[in-house]
Structure formats: structure tokens, C-alpha cells
């Protein structure tokens, strides 16, 4: 009979490496408006899956799509502005 043992030591050995770094957490925080806007768009699309979309549903999807595009643009602008060297030429 073989004994089944846990690999707890092997799993916990990498626990420090598995946690997100501060830079990764900052990147997630920077992208959070776009993530939330994407969730809103998915919610609006899910509502229309099981029924015929009304004009109100279509308007909700359009607004959510515009909010997502705006949030993505703002995130891209912040990332670009942060990566550019400062100062005037």
C-alpha cells in the first residue's frame, strides 16, 4: 500500500515569490478604471443574452462601450506620460 502525502513544503517554499510585487499592484491600480469599465460592459451584454435587446439595453451597451474606450485611453495616456522623460527641451 502506498501512502499519499501532501506537498505542503514544496508549495509553501514559493509563497513569497507567488505574491504580487508592489510594481504589479501599482499596475493593477492604474488599470482598475478600465477593468471596472470592462465589467460594466460585460454586465450590459449579459443582460441582453436571454432576451431581445430593447432600445434601453442597446443604449446601456453603447454607453458602457464608450466608458470602456475612455478608460482605456486614459490608462494609455497615463502610462505614456509616466514613461516619458520629464522636462522641456
Chimera marker file (.cmm) of the C-alpha trace (Angstrom):
<marker_set name="trace">
<marker id="1" x="0.000" y="0.000" z="0.000" r="1" g="1" b="0" radius="0.5"/>
<marker id="2" x="1.363" y="3.431" z="-0.968" r="1" g="1" b="0" radius="0.5"/>
<marker id="3" x="0.893" y="6.401" z="1.264" r="1" g="1" b="0" radius="0.5"/>
<marker id="4" x="-0.351" y="9.664" z="-0.178" r="1" g="1" b="0" radius="0.5"/>
<marker id="5" x="1.390" y="12.670" z="1.321" r="1" g="1" b="0" radius="0.5"/>
<marker id="6" x="0.899" y="16.363" z="0.809" r="1" g="1" b="0" radius="0.5"/>
<marker id="7" x="3.367" y="18.600" z="-0.946" r="1" g="1" b="0" radius="0.5"/>
<marker id="8" x="2.894" y="21.380" z="1.598" r="1" g="1" b="0" radius="0.5"/>
<marker id="9" x="6.614" y="22.075" z="1.930" r="1" g="1" b="0" radius="0.5"/>
<marker id="10" x="7.015" y="22.387" z="-1.828" r="1" g="1" b="0" radius="0.5"/>
<marker id="11" x="4.028" y="24.714" z="-2.149" r="1" g="1" b="0" radius="0.5"/>
<marker id="12" x="4.890" y="26.986" z="0.759" r="1" g="1" b="0" radius="0.5"/>
<marker id="13" x="8.523" y="27.232" z="-0.321" r="1" g="1" b="0" radius="0.5"/>
<marker id="14" x="7.462" y="29.546" z="-3.138" r="1" g="1" b="0" radius="0.5"/>
<marker id="15" x="4.855" y="31.538" z="-1.173" r="1" g="1" b="0" radius="0.5"/>
<marker id="16" x="6.982" y="34.705" z="-1.157" r="1" g="1" b="0" radius="0.5"/>
<marker id="17" x="7.515" y="34.522" z="-4.908" r="1" g="1" b="0" radius="0.5"/>
<marker id="18" x="3.829" y="33.919" z="-5.622" r="1" g="1" b="0" radius="0.5"/>
<marker id="19" x="2.665" y="37.196" z="-4.067" r="1" g="1" b="0" radius="0.5"/>
<marker id="20" x="2.336" y="40.201" z="-6.392" r="1" g="1" b="0" radius="0.5"/>
<marker id="21" x="5.079" y="42.771" z="-6.142" r="1" g="1" b="0" radius="0.5"/>
<marker id="22" x="4.446" y="46.421" z="-5.349" r="1" g="1" b="0" radius="0.5"/>
<marker id="23" x="5.006" y="47.301" z="-9.007" r="1" g="1" b="0" radius="0.5"/>
<marker id="24" x="2.401" y="44.740" z="-10.091" r="1" g="1" b="0" radius="0.5"/>
<marker id="25" x="-0.097" y="46.066" z="-7.556" r="1" g="1" b="0" radius="0.5"/>
<marker id="26" x="0.542" y="49.621" z="-8.781" r="1" g="1" b="0" radius="0.5"/>
<marker id="27" x="-0.053" y="48.494" z="-12.374" r="1" g="1" b="0" radius="0.5"/>
<marker id="28" x="-3.339" y="46.857" z="-11.374" r="1" g="1" b="0" radius="0.5"/>
<marker id="29" x="-4.398" y="50.005" z="-9.534" r="1" g="1" b="0" radius="0.5"/>
<marker id="30" x="-3.535" y="52.098" z="-12.590" r="1" g="1" b="0" radius="0.5"/>
<marker id="31" x="-5.643" y="49.862" z="-14.834" r="1" g="1" b="0" radius="0.5"/>
<marker id="32" x="-8.543" y="49.473" z="-12.373" r="1" g="1" b="0" radius="0.5"/>
<marker id="33" x="-10.833" y="52.053" z="-14.088" r="1" g="1" b="0" radius="0.5"/>
<marker id="34" x="-10.516" y="50.136" z="-17.368" r="1" g="1" b="0" radius="0.5"/>
<marker id="35" x="-11.109" y="46.824" z="-15.594" r="1" g="1" b="0" radius="0.5"/>
<marker id="36" x="-14.270" y="48.129" z="-13.927" r="1" g="1" b="0" radius="0.5"/>
<marker id="37" x="-15.500" y="49.617" z="-17.206" r="1" g="1" b="0" radius="0.5"/>
<marker id="38" x="-14.966" y="46.243" z="-18.901" r="1" g="1" b="0" radius="0.5"/>
<marker id="39" x="-17.006" y="44.568" z="-16.161" r="1" g="1" b="0" radius="0.5"/>
<marker id="40" x="-19.818" y="47.093" z="-16.709" r="1" g="1" b="0" radius="0.5"/>
<marker id="41" x="-19.777" y="46.359" z="-20.444" r="1" g="1" b="0" radius="0.5"/>
<marker id="42" x="-19.944" y="42.620" z="-19.785" r="1" g="1" b="0" radius="0.5"/>
<marker id="43" x="-22.847" y="43.153" z="-17.401" r="1" g="1" b="0" radius="0.5"/>
<marker id="44" x="-24.697" y="45.156" z="-20.053" r="1" g="1" b="0" radius="0.5"/>
<marker id="45" x="-24.055" y="42.467" z="-22.656" r="1" g="1" b="0" radius="0.5"/>
<marker id="46" x="-25.068" y="39.625" z="-20.349" r="1" g="1" b="0" radius="0.5"/>
<marker id="47" x="-28.437" y="41.264" z="-19.723" r="1" g="1" b="0" radius="0.5"/>
<marker id="48" x="-29.196" y="41.108" z="-23.433" r="1" g="1" b="0" radius="0.5"/>
<marker id="49" x="-28.279" y="37.427" z="-23.859" r="1" g="1" b="0" radius="0.5"/>
<marker id="50" x="-31.549" y="35.852" z="-22.771" r="1" g="1" b="0" radius="0.5"/>
<marker id="51" x="-33.968" y="38.321" z="-24.324" r="1" g="1" b="0" radius="0.5"/>
<marker id="52" x="-34.398" y="40.593" z="-27.273" r="1" g="1" b="0" radius="0.5"/>
<marker id="53" x="-32.455" y="43.773" z="-26.647" r="1" g="1" b="0" radius="0.5"/>
<marker id="54" x="-34.627" y="46.824" z="-26.191" r="1" g="1" b="0" radius="0.5"/>
<marker id="55" x="-33.559" y="50.330" z="-27.118" r="1" g="1" b="0" radius="0.5"/>
<marker id="56" x="-32.681" y="50.894" z="-23.454" r="1" g="1" b="0" radius="0.5"/>
<marker id="57" x="-30.454" y="47.792" z="-23.462" r="1" g="1" b="0" radius="0.5"/>
<marker id="58" x="-28.724" y="48.915" z="-26.650" r="1" g="1" b="0" radius="0.5"/>
<marker id="59" x="-28.167" y="52.355" z="-25.152" r="1" g="1" b="0" radius="0.5"/>
<marker id="60" x="-26.720" y="50.803" z="-21.991" r="1" g="1" b="0" radius="0.5"/>
<marker id="61" x="-24.283" y="48.702" z="-24.061" r="1" g="1" b="0" radius="0.5"/>
<marker id="62" x="-23.238" y="51.736" z="-26.142" r="1" g="1" b="0" radius="0.5"/>
<marker id="63" x="-22.628" y="53.828" z="-23.020" r="1" g="1" b="0" radius="0.5"/>
<marker id="64" x="-20.651" y="51.046" z="-21.362" r="1" g="1" b="0" radius="0.5"/>
<marker id="65" x="-18.562" y="50.598" z="-24.525" r="1" g="1" b="0" radius="0.5"/>
<marker id="66" x="-17.809" y="54.347" z="-24.628" r="1" g="1" b="0" radius="0.5"/>
<marker id="67" x="-16.855" y="54.332" z="-20.930" r="1" g="1" b="0" radius="0.5"/>
<marker id="68" x="-14.511" y="51.406" z="-21.569" r="1" g="1" b="0" radius="0.5"/>
<marker id="69" x="-12.855" y="53.133" z="-24.519" r="1" g="1" b="0" radius="0.5"/>
<marker id="70" x="-12.457" y="56.324" z="-22.493" r="1" g="1" b="0" radius="0.5"/>
<marker id="71" x="-10.962" y="54.430" z="-19.550" r="1" g="1" b="0" radius="0.5"/>
<marker id="72" x="-8.533" y="52.567" z="-21.826" r="1" g="1" b="0" radius="0.5"/>
<marker id="73" x="-7.467" y="55.841" z="-23.449" r="1" g="1" b="0" radius="0.5"/>
<marker id="74" x="-6.883" y="57.449" z="-20.047" r="1" g="1" b="0" radius="0.5"/>
<marker id="75" x="-4.839" y="54.470" z="-18.851" r="1" g="1" b="0" radius="0.5"/>
<marker id="76" x="-2.753" y="54.523" z="-22.032" r="1" g="1" b="0" radius="0.5"/>
<marker id="77" x="-2.169" y="58.260" z="-21.657" r="1" g="1" b="0" radius="0.5"/>
<marker id="78" x="-1.099" y="57.846" z="-18.020" r="1" g="1" b="0" radius="0.5"/>
<marker id="79" x="1.289" y="55.019" z="-18.911" r="1" g="1" b="0" radius="0.5"/>
<marker id="80" x="2.763" y="57.053" z="-21.774" r="1" g="1" b="0" radius="0.5"/>
<marker id="81" x="3.110" y="60.173" z="-19.617" r="1" g="1" b="0" radius="0.5"/>
<marker id="82" x="4.796" y="58.179" z="-16.850" r="1" g="1" b="0" radius="0.5"/>
<marker id="83" x="7.305" y="56.593" z="-19.223" r="1" g="1" b="0" radius="0.5"/>
<marker id="84" x="8.331" y="59.804" z="-20.990" r="1" g="1" b="0" radius="0.5"/>
<marker id="85" x="11.286" y="61.730" z="-19.576" r="1" g="1" b="0" radius="0.5"/>
<marker id="86" x="10.205" y="64.986" z="-17.971" r="1" g="1" b="0" radius="0.5"/>
<marker id="87" x="11.317" y="68.492" z="-18.754" r="1" g="1" b="0" radius="0.5"/>
<marker id="88" x="11.121" y="70.737" z="-21.754" r="1" g="1" b="0" radius="0.5"/>
<marker id="89" x="13.703" y="70.656" z="-24.489" r="1" g="1" b="0" radius="0.5"/>
<link id1="1" id2="2" r="1" g="1" b="0" radius="0.2"/>
<link id1="2" id2="3" r="1" g="1" b="0" radius="0.2"/>
<link id1="3" id2="4" r="1" g="1" b="0" radius="0.2"/>
<link id1="4" id2="5" r="1" g="1" b="0" radius="0.2"/>
<link id1="5" id2="6" r="1" g="1" b="0" radius="0.2"/>
<link id1="6" id2="7" r="1" g="1" b="0" radius="0.2"/>
<link id1="7" id2="8" r="1" g="1" b="0" radius="0.2"/>
<link id1="8" id2="9" r="1" g="1" b="0" radius="0.2"/>
<link id1="9" id2="10" r="1" g="1" b="0" radius="0.2"/>
<link id1="10" id2="11" r="1" g="1" b="0" radius="0.2"/>
<link id1="11" id2="12" r="1" g="1" b="0" radius="0.2"/>
<link id1="12" id2="13" r="1" g="1" b="0" radius="0.2"/>
<link id1="13" id2="14" r="1" g="1" b="0" radius="0.2"/>
<link id1="14" id2="15" r="1" g="1" b="0" radius="0.2"/>
<link id1="15" id2="16" r="1" g="1" b="0" radius="0.2"/>
<link id1="16" id2="17" r="1" g="1" b="0" radius="0.2"/>
<link id1="17" id2="18" r="1" g="1" b="0" radius="0.2"/>
<link id1="18" id2="19" r="1" g="1" b="0" radius="0.2"/>
<link id1="19" id2="20" r="1" g="1" b="0" radius="0.2"/>
<link id1="20" id2="21" r="1" g="1" b="0" radius="0.2"/>
<link id1="21" id2="22" r="1" g="1" b="0" radius="0.2"/>
<link id1="22" id2="23" r="1" g="1" b="0" radius="0.2"/>
<link id1="23" id2="24" r="1" g="1" b="0" radius="0.2"/>
<link id1="24" id2="25" r="1" g="1" b="0" radius="0.2"/>
<link id1="25" id2="26" r="1" g="1" b="0" radius="0.2"/>
<link id1="26" id2="27" r="1" g="1" b="0" radius="0.2"/>
<link id1="27" id2="28" r="1" g="1" b="0" radius="0.2"/>
<link id1="28" id2="29" r="1" g="1" b="0" radius="0.2"/>
<link id1="29" id2="30" r="1" g="1" b="0" radius="0.2"/>
<link id1="30" id2="31" r="1" g="1" b="0" radius="0.2"/>
<link id1="31" id2="32" r="1" g="1" b="0" radius="0.2"/>
<link id1="32" id2="33" r="1" g="1" b="0" radius="0.2"/>
<link id1="33" id2="34" r="1" g="1" b="0" radius="0.2"/>
<link id1="34" id2="35" r="1" g="1" b="0" radius="0.2"/>
<link id1="35" id2="36" r="1" g="1" b="0" radius="0.2"/>
<link id1="36" id2="37" r="1" g="1" b="0" radius="0.2"/>
<link id1="37" id2="38" r="1" g="1" b="0" radius="0.2"/>
<link id1="38" id2="39" r="1" g="1" b="0" radius="0.2"/>
<link id1="39" id2="40" r="1" g="1" b="0" radius="0.2"/>
<link id1="40" id2="41" r="1" g="1" b="0" radius="0.2"/>
<link id1="41" id2="42" r="1" g="1" b="0" radius="0.2"/>
<link id1="42" id2="43" r="1" g="1" b="0" radius="0.2"/>
<link id1="43" id2="44" r="1" g="1" b="0" radius="0.2"/>
<link id1="44" id2="45" r="1" g="1" b="0" radius="0.2"/>
<link id1="45" id2="46" r="1" g="1" b="0" radius="0.2"/>
<link id1="46" id2="47" r="1" g="1" b="0" radius="0.2"/>
<link id1="47" id2="48" r="1" g="1" b="0" radius="0.2"/>
<link id1="48" id2="49" r="1" g="1" b="0" radius="0.2"/>
<link id1="49" id2="50" r="1" g="1" b="0" radius="0.2"/>
<link id1="50" id2="51" r="1" g="1" b="0" radius="0.2"/>
<link id1="51" id2="52" r="1" g="1" b="0" radius="0.2"/>
<link id1="52" id2="53" r="1" g="1" b="0" radius="0.2"/>
<link id1="53" id2="54" r="1" g="1" b="0" radius="0.2"/>
<link id1="54" id2="55" r="1" g="1" b="0" radius="0.2"/>
<link id1="55" id2="56" r="1" g="1" b="0" radius="0.2"/>
<link id1="56" id2="57" r="1" g="1" b="0" radius="0.2"/>
<link id1="57" id2="58" r="1" g="1" b="0" radius="0.2"/>
<link id1="58" id2="59" r="1" g="1" b="0" radius="0.2"/>
<link id1="59" id2="60" r="1" g="1" b="0" radius="0.2"/>
<link id1="60" id2="61" r="1" g="1" b="0" radius="0.2"/>
<link id1="61" id2="62" r="1" g="1" b="0" radius="0.2"/>
<link id1="62" id2="63" r="1" g="1" b="0" radius="0.2"/>
<link id1="63" id2="64" r="1" g="1" b="0" radius="0.2"/>
<link id1="64" id2="65" r="1" g="1" b="0" radius="0.2"/>
<link id1="65" id2="66" r="1" g="1" b="0" radius="0.2"/>
<link id1="66" id2="67" r="1" g="1" b="0" radius="0.2"/>
<link id1="67" id2="68" r="1" g="1" b="0" radius="0.2"/>
<link id1="68" id2="69" r="1" g="1" b="0" radius="0.2"/>
<link id1="69" id2="70" r="1" g="1" b="0" radius="0.2"/>
<link id1="70" id2="71" r="1" g="1" b="0" radius="0.2"/>
<link id1="71" id2="72" r="1" g="1" b="0" radius="0.2"/>
<link id1="72" id2="73" r="1" g="1" b="0" radius="0.2"/>
<link id1="73" id2="74" r="1" g="1" b="0" radius="0.2"/>
<link id1="74" id2="75" r="1" g="1" b="0" radius="0.2"/>
<link id1="75" id2="76" r="1" g="1" b="0" radius="0.2"/>
<link id1="76" id2="77" r="1" g="1" b="0" radius="0.2"/>
<link id1="77" id2="78" r="1" g="1" b="0" radius="0.2"/>
<link id1="78" id2="79" r="1" g="1" b="0" radius="0.2"/>
<link id1="79" id2="80" r="1" g="1" b="0" radius="0.2"/>
<link id1="80" id2="81" r="1" g="1" b="0" radius="0.2"/>
<link id1="81" id2="82" r="1" g="1" b="0" radius="0.2"/>
<link id1="82" id2="83" r="1" g="1" b="0" radius="0.2"/>
<link id1="83" id2="84" r="1" g="1" b="0" radius="0.2"/>
<link id1="84" id2="85" r="1" g="1" b="0" radius="0.2"/>
<link id1="85" id2="86" r="1" g="1" b="0" radius="0.2"/>
<link id1="86" id2="87" r="1" g="1" b="0" radius="0.2"/>
<link id1="87" id2="88" r="1" g="1" b="0" radius="0.2"/>
<link id1="88" id2="89" r="1" g="1" b="0" radius="0.2"/>
</marker_set>
